[in-house]
Amino acid sequence: MKKLLLPFILLYVSFSSTSLKAQYVPTSPYLQNPILAIGYTDSCAQFWLQTYDYASGGFYTRIGKSGNILGNILGNNKHMLTQTRNIYGMVRAYMLTGDTTYINLAEEALNWMYAHAWDNTNNGWFQELDINGNPINPGGDKTAFYQHYALLGIAAYYEATGDTVAWNWLMKGYNHLENIYWDTRPAYLGYYDRASFNNQTTMDKSFNATVDAITTHLLYLYLMNEDLAYQSRLEELATEIIDHMVASMPQQAIGFVEKYDSDWNWNNSDTLTIMGHVLKAGWCLARINQLFPDPSYINNAEILVTHVWDNGYDQEYGGPYKDFNRVTGQMIMWGLRYCKGVVANGAGNNSRIANV
């Protein structure tokens, strides 16, 4: 039942000077024998190979469960987020298997992304691209979430190859984030959640703008060259997680506040909290603690992971639940009309379920 929380539990055990009350003994064959993950990764990567447009370049965004392209139904888009995530997967598959098919396709997809997803007029990454790589909404806001994630595949590719072009693009995207999105006001440090298309206006703060910076590129940047600037940014982001997200938890029915205004005031019109985000924040604190030990990091990581285990975890079938209303504590089951029946028949923690 603890399998999906296991990475967080193991991270806490490894990085803490104190032990958990009852340490979990792994039973998954993939944790007992990690070499099995190579074949699993290879199989996953093989699936995604069929979603690439080998004629025109770029991964298709909307595909069916068997890998078929759903363009006739929803449109043949090739969004930037699809490119960077699939590139990341291809790079990691290459690093585990040594199969150059994956790294070669990662390079091809990166070149397509460089050519189409970057805004050459205003700078920053476009998210929504059509089948030909044209931006669908060039006048729309650019969120920090997409600016962070654009660097995911680039950072992985540079780590695997040391490619100078990839490094230059990584720095181009990183510097754009630092110059446009970072709020330098001493009392309100942090990445803004979004910027206008021409970068003239920046606004709001959020979980995504804060935590996703850590996992998409900042950890890699520090680990690759141990630059003190990256250390400083990681430590500042850890402080923001503790001071704003963890600090908001006692006043919520479950989870933490994920949306804020530019001055870190809660956005109470948005009450969504996601258990995966709570776990991710805990993982990031524990990971930063491994690099720069600080009791506040590991103590708050434990608070976050324990909170999900106690309040947002399926104790019967295993695995964390997903979305909740942080104010009411109700689970949100998007579009499912049978939720009342589930509650009526009794489902343990599912008594929190709300129709949407």
C-alpha positions as CSV (number, residue, x, y, z in Angstrom):
1,M,0.0,0.0,0.0
2,K,2.9,2.3,0.5
3,K,4.5,1.7,-2.9
4,L,3.6,5.1,-4.4
5,L,4.8,6.9,-1.3
6,L,8.0,4.8,-1.1
7,P,10.3,7.1,-3.0
8,F,9.4,9.9,-0.5
9,I,9.7,7.7,2.5
10,L,13.1,6.3,1.4
11,L,14.3,9.9,0.7
12,Y,13.4,11.0,4.1
13,V,15.0,8.0,5.8
14,S,18.2,8.5,3.8
15,F,18.6,12.2,4.4
16,S,17.3,12.5,8.0
17,S,19.4,12.1,11.1
18,T,16.4,10.5,12.8
19,S,14.6,7.4,11.7
20,L,10.9,7.0,11.0
21,K,8.8,5.2,13.6
22,A,8.5,2.1,11.4
23,Q,10.8,1.9,8.4
24,Y,9.2,0.3,5.3
25,V,11.0,-2.7,3.8
26,P,10.6,-2.5,0.0
27,T,8.8,-5.4,-1.6
28,S,8.6,-4.2,-5.2
29,P,10.9,-6.2,-7.5
30,Y,11.9,-3.0,-9.2
31,L,13.3,-1.6,-5.9
32,Q,14.9,-4.8,-4.9
33,N,16.5,-5.3,-8.3
34,P,16.8,-1.8,-10.0
35,I,18.3,-3.4,-13.1
36,L,14.7,-4.4,-14.0
37,A,13.9,-0.7,-14.6
38,I,16.1,-0.7,-17.7
39,G,13.7,-3.0,-19.6
40,Y,10.7,-1.1,-18.3
41,T,12.1,2.2,-19.5
42,D,13.0,0.8,-22.9
43,S,9.5,-0.5,-23.3
44,C,8.0,2.9,-22.4
45,A,10.3,4.7,-24.8
46,Q,9.5,2.4,-27.6
47,F,5.8,3.3,-27.2
48,W,6.6,7.0,-27.6
49,L,8.7,6.5,-30.7
50,Q,5.5,6.0,-32.7
51,T,4.2,9.4,-31.7
52,Y,6.9,11.4,-33.5
53,D,6.3,13.0,-36.9
54,Y,9.3,11.7,-38.8
55,A,8.3,13.7,-41.9
56,S,8.0,17.2,-40.4
57,G,9.4,16.9,-36.9
58,G,8.0,17.2,-33.5
59,F,6.0,14.8,-31.2
60,Y,2.3,14.9,-31.5
61,T,0.5,16.0,-28.4
62,R,-2.9,14.2,-28.6
63,I,-2.6,10.4,-28.9
64,G,-4.7,7.4,-28.0
65,K,-3.9,4.7,-25.5
66,S,-2.3,2.5,-28.2
67,G,-0.2,5.4,-29.5
68,N,-2.5,6.3,-32.4
69,I,-2.7,10.0,-33.3
70,L,-6.0,11.6,-32.4
71,G,-5.6,14.6,-34.7
72,N,-8.9,14.0,-36.6
73,I,-10.7,14.4,-33.3
74,L,-8.9,17.1,-31.4
75,G,-6.4,18.6,-33.9
76,N,-2.8,17.8,-34.7
77,N,-1.0,19.9,-32.2
78,K,2.6,19.6,-31.1
79,H,2.7,21.5,-27.9
80,M,6.0,22.6,-26.4
81,L,5.4,20.7,-23.2
82,T,5.0,17.4,-25.2
83,Q,8.4,18.0,-26.8
84,T,10.4,18.8,-23.7
85,R,8.9,15.9,-21.7
86,N,9.3,13.4,-24.4
87,I,12.9,14.6,-25.1
88,Y,13.6,14.1,-21.4
89,G,12.2,10.5,-21.6
90,M,14.3,9.7,-24.7
91,V,17.5,11.0,-23.1
92,R,17.0,8.9,-19.9
93,A,16.1,5.9,-22.0
94,Y,19.4,6.4,-23.9
95,M,21.3,6.8,-20.6
96,L,19.9,3.5,-19.3
97,T,20.0,1.4,-22.4
98,G,22.8,2.9,-24.6
99,D,20.4,2.7,-27.6
100,T,21.4,5.7,-29.8
101,T,17.9,5.7,-31.4
102,Y,16.7,7.6,-28.4
103,I,19.4,10.2,-28.1
104,N,19.3,10.8,-31.9
105,L,15.5,11.4,-31.8
106,A,15.9,13.6,-28.7
107,E,18.4,15.8,-30.7
108,E,16.0,16.0,-33.7
109,A,13.1,16.9,-31.4
110,L,15.1,19.5,-29.6
111,N,16.1,21.2,-32.9
112,W,12.4,21.3,-33.9
113,M,11.6,22.8,-30.5
114,Y,14.4,25.4,-30.8
115,A,13.1,26.4,-34.2
116,H,9.4,26.7,-33.3
117,A,8.8,27.1,-29.6
118,W,11.0,30.1,-28.8
119,D,9.5,33.6,-29.2
120,N,12.1,35.4,-31.3
121,T,10.3,38.7,-31.0
122,N,9.6,38.9,-27.2
123,N,11.7,36.0,-25.9
124,G,10.3,33.2,-23.8
125,W,8.7,29.9,-24.8
126,F,5.4,29.4,-26.5
127,Q,3.3,26.5,-25.2
128,E,0.6,25.8,-27.8
129,L,1.9,25.0,-31.2
130,D,0.0,23.7,-34.2
131,I,1.1,20.8,-36.4
132,N,3.5,23.0,-38.3
133,G,5.0,24.5,-35.1
134,N,3.2,27.8,-35.4
135,P,2.1,29.4,-32.1
136,I,-1.6,29.1,-31.6
137,N,-1.9,32.1,-29.2
138,P,1.1,34.3,-29.6
139,G,-0.5,37.1,-27.7
140,G,-1.3,35.0,-24.6
141,D,0.4,35.1,-21.2
142,K,3.5,33.0,-20.8
143,T,3.4,31.1,-17.5
144,A,6.4,30.2,-15.4
145,F,5.3,26.6,-15.4
146,Y,6.0,26.4,-19.2
147,Q,9.1,28.4,-19.0
148,H,10.5,26.0,-16.4
149,Y,9.4,22.8,-18.2
150,A,10.9,24.0,-21.5
151,L,14.3,23.5,-19.8
152,L,13.6,19.9,-18.7
153,G,14.5,18.1,-21.9
154,I,17.3,20.6,-22.7
155,A,19.0,20.1,-19.3
156,A,18.8,16.3,-19.6
157,Y,20.2,16.4,-23.1
158,Y,23.1,18.6,-22.0
159,E,23.8,16.3,-19.0
160,A,24.0,13.3,-21.3
161,T,26.0,14.8,-24.2
162,G,27.7,18.0,-23.1
163,D,26.4,19.6,-26.3
164,T,27.2,23.3,-26.5
165,V,24.1,24.2,-28.4
166,A,21.9,22.7,-25.7
167,W,23.9,24.5,-23.0
168,N,23.4,27.9,-24.8
169,W,19.6,27.2,-25.0
170,L,19.5,26.2,-21.4
171,M,21.2,29.4,-20.4
172,K,19.0,31.4,-22.7
173,G,15.8,30.0,-21.0
174,Y,17.3,30.2,-17.5
175,N,18.4,33.8,-17.9
176,H,15.0,34.7,-19.3
177,L,13.4,33.3,-16.1
178,E,15.8,35.2,-13.9
179,N,15.5,38.5,-15.7
180,I,11.7,38.5,-16.2
181,Y,10.1,36.2,-13.7
182,W,12.2,36.5,-10.6
183,D,10.7,39.0,-8.1
184,T,13.7,40.8,-6.5
185,R,11.7,42.6,-3.9
186,P,13.3,41.4,-0.6
187,A,10.0,40.8,1.2
188,Y,8.4,38.9,-1.8
189,L,11.2,36.9,-3.4
190,G,10.1,34.2,-5.8
191,Y,9.2,33.5,-9.4
192,Y,6.1,35.2,-10.7
193,D,3.5,32.8,-12.0
194,R,3.1,34.4,-15.4
195,A,4.2,37.3,-17.6
196,S,2.4,39.1,-20.5
197,F,3.3,38.0,-24.0
198,N,5.8,40.9,-24.3
199,N,7.1,40.6,-20.7
200,Q,5.9,44.1,-19.8
201,T,3.7,42.8,-16.9
202,T,4.4,40.0,-14.4
203,M,1.9,38.8,-11.8
204,D,1.1,36.3,-9.0
205,K,3.0,33.5,-7.3
206,S,2.2,29.8,-7.3
207,F,3.2,26.2,-6.4
208,N,4.1,25.6,-10.1
209,A,6.2,28.7,-10.4
210,T,8.2,27.8,-7.3
211,V,8.5,24.0,-7.0
212,D,8.7,23.1,-10.7
213,A,11.9,25.3,-11.1
214,I,13.6,22.8,-8.8
215,T,12.8,19.6,-10.6
216,T,13.0,20.8,-14.2
217,H,16.4,22.4,-14.2
218,L,17.8,23.9,-11.0
219,L,18.9,20.7,-9.4
220,Y,20.6,19.6,-12.7
221,L,22.3,22.9,-13.1
222,Y,23.7,22.8,-9.5
223,L,24.8,19.1,-9.8
224,M,26.6,19.7,-13.1
225,N,28.8,22.6,-12.0
226,E,28.0,23.4,-8.3
227,D,27.7,27.1,-9.1
228,L,26.8,29.1,-5.9
229,A,24.1,31.0,-7.8
230,Y,22.1,27.8,-8.3
231,Q,22.7,26.8,-4.6
232,S,21.3,30.2,-3.5
233,R,18.3,29.9,-5.7
234,L,17.5,26.3,-4.5
235,E,17.8,27.4,-0.9
236,E,15.5,30.4,-1.5
237,L,12.9,28.2,-3.1
238,A,13.1,25.8,-0.2
239,T,12.4,28.8,2.1
240,E,9.4,29.7,0.0
241,I,8.0,26.2,0.2
242,I,8.2,26.3,4.0
243,D,7.2,29.9,4.6
244,H,4.2,29.9,2.3
245,M,3.0,26.4,1.4
246,V,3.7,24.5,4.6
247,A,2.8,27.5,6.7
248,S,-0.7,27.6,5.1
249,M,-1.4,23.9,6.0
250,P,-2.8,24.4,9.6
251,Q,-5.6,26.5,8.2
252,Q,-6.7,24.1,5.5
253,A,-8.9,21.1,5.7
254,I,-6.3,19.3,3.6
255,G,-3.2,20.1,1.6
256,F,-1.8,23.6,1.2
257,V,-2.5,26.9,-0.7
258,E,-1.2,26.6,-4.3
259,K,-2.1,30.0,-5.8
260,Y,-1.1,33.5,-4.4
261,D,-1.0,37.1,-5.6
262,S,2.3,38.8,-6.3
263,D,2.8,39.6,-2.6
264,W,2.3,35.9,-1.5
265,N,-1.3,36.6,-0.2
266,W,-3.5,33.6,-0.6
267,N,-5.7,33.5,-3.7
268,N,-8.9,32.2,-2.0
269,S,-10.8,32.1,-5.3
270,D,-8.7,29.0,-6.1
271,T,-9.2,26.2,-3.6
272,L,-7.6,23.3,-5.5
273,T,-4.9,21.3,-3.7
274,I,-3.2,18.3,-5.3
275,M,-1.7,15.5,-3.2
276,G,1.0,14.9,-5.8
277,H,2.0,18.5,-5.3
278,V,2.2,18.1,-1.6
279,L,4.4,15.1,-2.1
280,K,6.5,16.9,-4.7
281,A,7.2,19.8,-2.3
282,G,8.3,17.3,0.3
283,W,10.6,15.5,-2.1
284,C,12.2,18.8,-3.1
285,L,12.9,19.8,0.5
286,A,14.4,16.4,1.2
287,R,16.5,16.5,-2.0
288,I,17.8,20.0,-1.2
289,N,18.5,18.9,2.3
290,Q,20.8,16.2,0.9
291,L,22.8,18.9,-0.8
292,F,22.7,21.6,1.8
293,P,21.7,20.0,5.2
294,D,19.2,22.0,7.2
295,P,16.9,20.6,9.9
296,S,14.1,22.8,8.7
297,Y,14.2,21.2,5.3
298,I,13.9,17.6,6.5
299,N,11.5,18.4,9.3
300,N,9.1,20.1,6.9
301,A,9.5,17.3,4.3
302,E,8.3,14.9,6.9
303,I,5.3,17.1,7.7
304,L,4.3,17.1,4.0
305,V,4.8,13.4,3.4
306,T,3.0,12.4,6.6
307,H,0.1,14.7,5.8
308,V,-0.5,12.9,2.6
309,W,-0.2,9.5,4.2
310,D,-2.7,10.5,7.0
311,N,-5.2,12.5,4.9
312,G,-4.8,11.9,1.2
313,Y,-3.8,8.2,0.8
314,D,-5.9,5.2,-0.2
315,Q,-5.2,2.9,2.7
316,E,-7.3,0.1,1.1
317,Y,-5.9,-0.1,-2.4
318,G,-2.7,1.9,-2.1
319,G,-1.6,5.2,-3.7
320,P,-2.3,8.8,-3.0
321,Y,-5.6,10.4,-4.1
322,K,-5.3,13.4,-6.4
323,D,-7.4,16.6,-6.2
324,F,-9.1,18.1,-3.2
325,N,-10.8,21.3,-2.2
326,R,-8.4,22.5,0.4
327,V,-11.1,24.5,2.3
328,T,-13.9,21.8,2.5
329,G,-11.6,18.8,2.4
330,Q,-13.7,17.2,-0.3
331,M,-12.1,15.1,-3.0
332,I,-12.8,16.3,-6.5
333,M,-13.6,13.6,-9.1
334,W,-13.7,15.6,-12.3
335,G,-16.7,14.7,-14.4
336,L,-17.6,11.5,-12.6
337,R,-21.4,11.3,-12.1
338,Y,-21.4,8.1,-10.0
339,C,-19.5,9.7,-7.0
340,K,-22.7,9.9,-4.9
341,G,-23.1,6.2,-5.3
342,V,-19.6,5.6,-4.2
343,V,-20.2,7.6,-1.1
344,A,-23.5,5.9,-0.5
345,N,-22.0,2.5,-0.7
346,G,-19.1,3.4,1.6
347,A,-15.6,3.9,0.4
348,G,-13.5,4.7,3.4
349,N,-11.7,8.0,2.7
350,N,-13.9,8.4,-0.4
351,S,-16.5,9.9,1.9
352,R,-14.7,13.2,1.0
353,I,-15.7,12.8,-2.7
354,A,-17.6,15.8,-4.3
355,N,-19.2,15.9,-7.7
356,V,-17.8,18.4,-10.2
